[in-house]
Amino acid sequence: MANILDEFKFSHNADLDRSGKKLKVGIIGCGWIAEAHLKSYQKCPDVEVVAFADLIPGKARAFAERYGAAEGARFYNSDREMIDAETDLDAVSVCTYNRQHAPCAIYALDHGVNVLLEKPMCVTLDEAVEICRAEKRSGKVLSIGFQPRFDENMKMVKKIVSSGELGDIYYVQTGGGRRHGIPTPFGTSFIREDTAGLGALGDIGCYSLDMVLNALGYPKPLTVSGYKSGFFGKDPSYLDRPEYAEEFSVDDFAAAFVRLEGGIVLDFRISWAMHCDTPGDTIILGKKGGLRIPSTECWNGSIGGPMTVYHNVAGVCVDTKIPECDNDGDNFDKKIRSFCDAIEFGLPAPVPSSQILYNQAIIDGISRSAESGREVEINIPEI
Ligand SMILES: NC(=O)c1ccc[n+]([C@@H]2O[C@H](COP(=O)([O-])OP(=O)(O)OC[C@H]3O[C@@H](n4cnc5c(N)ncnc54)[C@H](O)[C@@H]3O)[C@@H](O)[C@H]2O)c1
């Protein structure tokens, strides 16, 4: 019942009178994705983006000026400077590279500020645990930036699994990615260990994991045998910018076999670069039926064509095509709107850290297993 009411509020509250008080928001990290955050906030009549921070001097102001948001705003050279000075901030978007996710989110939460934290949640499981503890201490809203959650096709994946049509799930194959797509449009922050910490695994792997784990109700991960490589990123002859090869210090391909609570196994692979068109469709196998989701780029919630449910009807093998769903509105706008609604109406975080903690635990397990060359256990401490 609570969920139905929340969904009703979410779809209708855009027109509500919000008592005239605007949410004061700050943006931490004024790079590529900050643009999408700012543009979505600018569509919210009840939000005022009042402050911008970036470690690179002048970048925050230049960013705000580019999008017509500089007038009346304040500019800072770090997240801490902003949080210390802006004592009446309601919320921040943390749009820094991954290595700065945990320190920025924890500092903001510890100062009573609600946080929308970009994906992946962070780099390690230890960091994710500390972020969740800070959220618990603060009592503030922490939502993680998975905009595909708002996509109707992604919701349909969850609806199909939850409907019981597939029966008990025992096997999932997921992943996706690109043949040639190491992301370096704005420099090297995605490909360096000291900024990104994770390559394809963290950048797009987290989306594939979220698509299936969310559909399954986020079963707890137990063990993982993982693999990571970075052959292409380190090869100057492969790169559009050969000089980046020396800086490349993350993975451009990862794979894993993960055991989940409930006897479910998860077979996963993700790629920024490989000699193949796709590492495979997503397949969810249950005792009563199976679901195929055509391979996807993952990040925007799109699917590669209509899904198929495979089942038996009176002993006959039947394939049911699920028509692609239309989306009403932009997923990124919904991610921002739902975060603001959670703050204003005291709703639960739209993408809760308690779920993404498991996502991060798998990513962490894949990294540890890849380093040690053997299967590892996943132990998630109490929050
Ligand atoms: N949701 C999506 O669709 C999506 C898309 C792209 C990127 N992302 C995520 O967004 C994050 C940022 O990616 P990007 O492409 O914008 O990176 P980017 O390198 O373009 O920008 C990051 C900015 O953060 C700044 N920064 C780092 N630490 C800071 C701190 N403590 N205080 C203030 N500024 C700080 C850097 O100087 C840099 O300008 C990454 O975690 C990435 O995974 C999400």
The ligand as a MOL file (V3000), in Angstrom:
LIG
                    3D

  0  0  0     0  0            999 V3000
M  V30 BEGIN CTAB
M  V30 COUNTS 44 48 0 0 0
M  V30 BEGIN ATOM
M  V30 1 N 24.5320 8.8020 -14.3410 0
M  V30 2 C 25.1700 8.8930 -15.4930 0
M  V30 3 O 24.6170 8.7220 -16.5790 0
M  V30 4 C 26.6260 9.2380 -15.4840 0
M  V30 5 C 27.2660 9.5940 -16.6860 0
M  V30 6 C 28.6040 9.9800 -16.6300 0
M  V30 7 C 29.2900 9.9610 -15.4250 0
M  V30 8 N 28.6520 9.5450 -14.2930 0 CHG=1
M  V30 9 C 29.3730 9.4840 -13.0100 0
M  V30 10 O 29.5610 10.8220 -12.5740 0
M  V30 11 C 30.8170 10.9490 -11.9320 0
M  V30 12 C 31.5900 12.1030 -12.5660 0
M  V30 13 O 31.8190 11.8100 -13.9190 0
M  V30 14 P 32.2320 12.9730 -14.9260 0
M  V30 15 O 32.2900 12.3540 -16.2560 0
M  V30 16 O 31.3950 14.1600 -14.7060 0 CHG=-1
M  V30 17 O 33.7370 13.2680 -14.4110 0
M  V30 18 P 34.6140 14.5460 -14.6980 0
M  V30 19 O 36.0210 14.1290 -14.4850 0
M  V30 20 O 34.2250 15.1880 -15.9970 0
M  V30 21 O 34.1990 15.5760 -13.5410 0
M  V30 22 C 34.4610 15.3340 -12.1980 0
M  V30 23 C 34.8130 16.6920 -11.5670 0
M  V30 24 O 34.8160 16.5370 -10.1510 0
M  V30 25 C 35.8000 17.4230 -9.6340 0
M  V30 26 N 36.1120 17.0100 -8.2560 0
M  V30 27 C 36.7100 15.8720 -7.8390 0
M  V30 28 N 36.7770 15.8380 -6.4980 0
M  V30 29 C 36.1920 16.9890 -6.0430 0
M  V30 30 C 35.9430 17.5330 -4.7550 0
M  V30 31 N 36.3120 16.8900 -3.6410 0
M  V30 32 N 35.3360 18.7280 -4.6680 0
M  V30 33 C 34.9550 19.3960 -5.7790 0
M  V30 34 N 35.1540 18.9070 -7.0370 0
M  V30 35 C 35.7620 17.7210 -7.1710 0
M  V30 36 C 36.9460 17.2780 -10.6320 0
M  V30 37 O 37.8630 18.3380 -10.5540 0
M  V30 38 C 36.1990 17.2220 -11.9510 0
M  V30 39 O 36.0690 18.4910 -12.5270 0
M  V30 40 C 31.5240 9.5990 -12.0570 0
M  V30 41 O 31.4190 8.9060 -10.8480 0
M  V30 42 C 30.7540 8.8820 -13.1470 0
M  V30 43 O 30.6980 7.4770 -12.9590 0
M  V30 44 C 27.3450 9.2210 -14.2910 0
M  V30 END ATOM
M  V30 BEGIN BOND
M  V30 1 1 1 2
M  V30 2 2 2 3
M  V30 3 1 2 4
M  V30 4 1 4 5
M  V30 5 2 4 44
M  V30 6 2 5 6
M  V30 7 1 6 7
M  V30 8 2 7 8
M  V30 9 1 8 9
M  V30 10 1 8 44
M  V30 11 1 9 10
M  V30 12 1 9 42
M  V30 13 1 10 11
M  V30 14 1 11 12
M  V30 15 1 11 40
M  V30 16 1 12 13
M  V30 17 1 13 14
M  V30 18 2 14 15
M  V30 19 1 14 16
M  V30 20 1 14 17
M  V30 21 1 17 18
M  V30 22 2 18 19
M  V30 23 1 18 20
M  V30 24 1 18 21
M  V30 25 1 21 22
M  V30 26 1 22 23
M  V30 27 1 23 24
M  V30 28 1 23 38
M  V30 29 1 24 25
M  V30 30 1 25 26
M  V30 31 1 25 36
M  V30 32 1 26 27
M  V30 33 1 26 35
M  V30 34 2 27 28
M  V30 35 1 28 29
M  V30 36 1 29 30
M  V30 37 2 29 35
M  V30 38 1 30 31
M  V30 39 2 30 32
M  V30 40 1 32 33
M  V30 41 2 33 34
M  V30 42 1 34 35
M  V30 43 1 36 37
M  V30 44 1 36 38
M  V30 45 1 38 39
M  V30 46 1 40 41
M  V30 47 1 40 42
M  V30 48 1 42 43
M  V30 END BOND
M  V30 END CTAB
M  END
